Amino acid sequence: YSKMLDYGVDVLPICASEIPEVYEHNLELALERVRLAQCSWVIHVFSKAGFLLLARLLRCLDTRRLREHVNAALPPLPSGIIWDSIPGIATTSANCDEFIDGTNELFGMSYDEFVDGTKASATVIACRAQPPFDFSAEARTRMNSLLNSQPYEGAVRDSYSPIRSLMFPPCPGACNGFTLPACMPAVHHLFLFSESDPVNSLEEIRAYCNALEVASAACNTEGTSCKSVWVIGTHCDGLFSSGPEYKTAVHEMIARCR
C-alpha cells in the first residue's frame, strides 16, 4: 500500500495485533516517533483491525497527554484520519459492551476464535523463523494454560474497551457525551468505501460519517471536516480496483493536513 500510494511523507506501518502486549509496544513506538517529530500526522487505518487499532491509539495518546507534565513535549494530535472500509457493525454501543462483558461476540469473533488465531499466528512465526522451529510440548501446554485462563481472557476483552470512545451513540463517560474523534480540533476525516463491501455496508459507513459530522459540529471543533469517497472494489482493495481515484483522495487529504 505504501509503495503504491506514494504518500510523499514518512510512513510508519503498525501491526494491528490482537495480543495486548504486542499492540501496546507498537503504539508506544509510534507515539514516541510522533512526539520527537512534532509535526502534523495522519492515521490511515483499514477494516475492523484498523478500527480497533485507532481506538487504542487515541486512548494511548489521551492517556499520555493526561499523565505527562503540561510543559512536556507531548505527541501532537493527529491532523487527519483515513478510514478505509470502516466502520461497520461494531460501532454500536450495545455490541461493544456485550463483548467486553463476555456475553457476545465483537467483529463476529468469539474468544475461542481469538485463541485459535493466536495459536495459528504462533505457528506462522515458528515456520518463518531462521532457522524454523517447532514448539515443544511443554511450550504448547504453557500457551494453552495462559490462553484458557480467566484472567487472560478478561484482559483481552478489556483491551477492546477503548472502542467505546469511537461509538455512536457514545457510551457513558465518553468525552462529555461525544466520541473522541468528534472532540479533537482541526481533524480531517476521509471515508473510503465500496458498495460491494461484504464486511461493512455502505449504509453503516455513511451513517457513521454523518453522525461524526453532526457530533463535531456540536462540539464546536473548528477546522474539522468529514468527506466520503466511493471507490470500486470490495473490502480494503479500493487502491487496486480504482487506483487513480483512491490516490487522489488520499493525496488531497494529506495536503489538507499539512
C-alpha positions in Angstrom: 0.0 0.0 0.0 2.7 2.4 1.0 4.7 2.0 -2.2 1.6 2.1 -4.5 0.2 5.2 -2.8 3.4 7.1 -2.6 2.3 9.1 0.3 5.1 11.7 -0.2 5.8 11.7 3.6 7.4 9.4 6.1 5.4 6.2 6.7 5.3 4.0 9.8 3.3 0.8 9.4 1.8 -0.5 12.7 0.8 -4.1 13.3 -2.8 -4.3 14.5 -2.1 -7.2 16.8 -4.8 -8.8 18.9 -2.2 -9.6 21.6 -2.3 -6.8 24.3 1.5 -6.8 24.9 2.3 -6.6 21.2 0.0 -3.7 20.3 0.9 -1.7 23.4 4.6 -2.0 22.4 3.8 -0.9 18.8 1.7 2.1 19.9 4.4 3.3 22.3 6.9 3.2 19.5 4.6 5.1 17.1 3.7 7.8 19.6 7.3 8.3 20.6 8.2 8.8 16.9 5.4 11.4 16.6 6.5 13.1 19.8 10.0 13.5 18.5 8.9 14.7 15.1 6.5 17.3 16.5 4.8 17.7 13.1 1.3 17.1 11.6 0.5 13.4 11.0 -2.3 11.3 9.5 -3.6 7.9 10.5 -4.6 5.5 7.7 -6.5 2.5 9.0 -8.1 -0.5 7.4 -11.0 -2.7 8.2 -12.0 -3.9 11.7 -8.5 -4.4 12.9 -7.7 -0.8 11.9 -10.8 0.4 13.8 -9.6 -1.3 16.9 -6.1 0.0 16.5 -7.4 3.6 16.0 -9.3 3.3 19.3 -6.3 2.0 21.1 -4.0 4.6 19.6 -6.3 7.5 20.6 -6.7 6.1 24.1 -3.0 5.8 24.5 -2.5 9.3 23.2 -5.1 10.7 25.5 -3.6 8.9 28.5 -0.2 10.3 27.7 -1.5 13.8 27.5 -3.2 13.4 30.9 -0.2 11.8 32.5 2.7 14.0 31.3 3.5 17.4 32.7 1.8 20.2 31.0 5.1 21.7 29.7 6.4 18.4 28.4 6.8 17.8 24.7 3.7 15.7 24.1 2.8 13.8 20.9 0.6 16.2 18.8 -2.9 15.2 18.0 -3.4 13.8 14.5 -4.4 16.2 11.7 -6.3 13.6 9.8 -7.8 10.1 9.9 -8.3 8.0 6.7 -11.0 5.3 7.3 -10.7 2.5 4.7 -13.7 0.1 4.7 -14.7 1.0 8.2 -16.5 1.3 10.5 -19.4 -1.1 10.4 -21.4 -3.4 12.7 -19.1 -3.0 15.7 -19.9 0.7 16.0 -22.9 0.4 18.2 -22.5 0.8 22.0 -24.6 -2.3 22.8 -22.4 -4.6 20.6 -19.2 -3.4 22.2 -20.5 -3.5 25.8 -21.8 -7.1 25.4 -18.5 -8.3 24.1 -16.5 -6.6 26.9 -18.9 -8.1 29.4 -18.3 -11.5 27.9 -21.9 -12.0 26.7 -21.4 -11.6 22.9 -19.0 -11.5 20.0 -17.4 -8.4 18.6 -16.4 -8.1 15.0 -18.0 -11.5 14.5 -15.2 -13.1 16.6 -15.7 -15.1 19.8 -12.9 -15.5 22.4 -12.4 -19.1 21.2 -11.7 -17.7 17.7 -9.1 -15.4 19.3 -7.4 -18.3 20.9 -7.3 -20.3 17.6 -6.0 -17.2 15.8 -3.2 -16.7 18.3 -2.1 -20.3 18.0 -2.1 -20.1 14.2 0.0 -16.9 14.4 2.5 -18.6 16.7 2.8 -21.4 14.2 3.4 -19.0 11.4 6.1 -17.2 13.5 7.8 -20.6 14.2 7.8 -21.5 10.5 9.2 -18.2 9.3 11.9 -18.1 11.9 15.5 -18.6 10.9 16.0 -21.4 11.4 12.4 -22.6 11.6 11.5 -24.4 14.8 8.7 -26.4 16.5 7.1 -25.5 19.8 7.8 -28.1 22.5 5.0 -30.0 24.2 5.9 -28.0 27.3 5.6 -24.7 25.5 2.3 -25.6 24.0 0.9 -26.7 27.4 2.0 -23.3 28.9 0.5 -21.4 26.0 -2.8 -23.3 26.4 -2.8 -22.7 30.1 -2.3 -18.9 29.6 -4.9 -18.5 26.8 -7.5 -20.5 28.6 -7.2 -18.8 31.9 -9.9 -16.4 33.1 -7.5 -13.5 33.9 -6.1 -13.5 30.4 -9.5 -13.8 28.7 -10.6 -10.8 30.8 -7.5 -8.8 29.8 -8.2 -9.5 26.1 -11.8 -8.4 26.4 -10.8 -5.3 28.4 -8.3 -4.5 25.6 -11.3 -3.8 23.4 -12.7 -1.2 25.8 -11.1 1.8 24.0 -13.6 1.2 21.2 -16.2 2.8 23.5 -14.7 6.2 22.6 -15.5 5.6 18.9 -19.1 4.6 19.4 -22.3 6.3 18.2 -24.3 6.8 20.2 -21.5 7.4 22.8 -21.1 5.1 25.7 -21.4 6.5 29.3 -18.4 8.6 30.3 -17.2 9.2 26.8 -15.9 12.8 26.4 -18.9 14.6 27.8 -21.3 12.6 25.7 -19.3 12.8 22.5 -16.9 10.3 20.9 -13.2 11.1 20.9 -12.8 11.8 17.2 -15.6 14.4 17.3 -13.8 16.2 20.2 -10.4 16.6 18.5 -9.9 20.1 16.9 -8.9 20.6 13.3 -9.0 16.9 12.3 -9.9 16.0 8.8 -11.7 12.7 8.1 -11.7 10.8 4.9 -14.0 7.7 4.5 -13.2 5.3 1.6 -15.8 2.7 0.9 -17.3 0.4 -1.7 -20.9 -0.7 -2.3 -19.7 -4.2 -2.7 -18.0 -4.5 0.7 -19.2 -7.8 2.2 -17.9 -6.9 5.7 -19.1 -3.3 6.4 -22.1 -2.0 4.4 -22.2 1.3 2.6 -25.2 2.4 4.8 -23.2 1.7 8.0 -20.2 3.7 6.9 -22.3 6.6 5.7 -24.3 6.7 8.9 -21.1 6.8 11.0 -19.6 9.6 8.8 -22.8 11.7 9.1 -23.0 11.1 12.9 -19.4 12.1 13.3 -20.0 15.3 11.3 -23.0 16.2 13.5 -21.1 15.4 16.7 -18.1 17.5 15.6 -20.4 20.5 14.9 -22.0 20.0 18.4 -18.5 20.0 19.9 -17.6 23.3 18.1 -14.4 21.7 16.8 -13.2 24.3 14.3 -11.3 23.2 11.2 -12.8 19.7 11.3 -14.1 18.1 8.1 -15.7 14.8 7.0 -15.5 13.6 3.4 -16.6 10.2 2.0 -15.4 8.8 -1.3 -16.9 5.8 -3.1 -14.4 3.5 -4.8 -14.7 0.4 -6.9 -13.9 -2.9 -5.2 -15.0 -5.0 -2.2 -13.2 -4.8 1.1 -9.9 -2.8 1.6 -9.0 -3.3 -2.1 -10.1 0.1 -3.4 -6.4 1.1 -4.2 -6.1 -1.9 -6.5 -9.6 -1.6 -8.1 -9.7 2.2 -8.6 -6.2 3.4 -8.1 -6.3 6.9 -9.5 -9.5 7.9 -7.6 -8.1 6.3 -4.4 -4.7 8.0 -4.7 -6.2 11.4 -5.5 -8.5 11.3 -2.4 -5.6 10.3 -0.1 -3.1 12.8 -1.5 -5.7 15.6 -1.3 -6.3 14.6 2.3 -2.6 14.7 3.2 -2.2 18.0 1.6 -5.1 19.4 3.6 -3.4 18.2 6.8 -0.1 19.8 6.2 
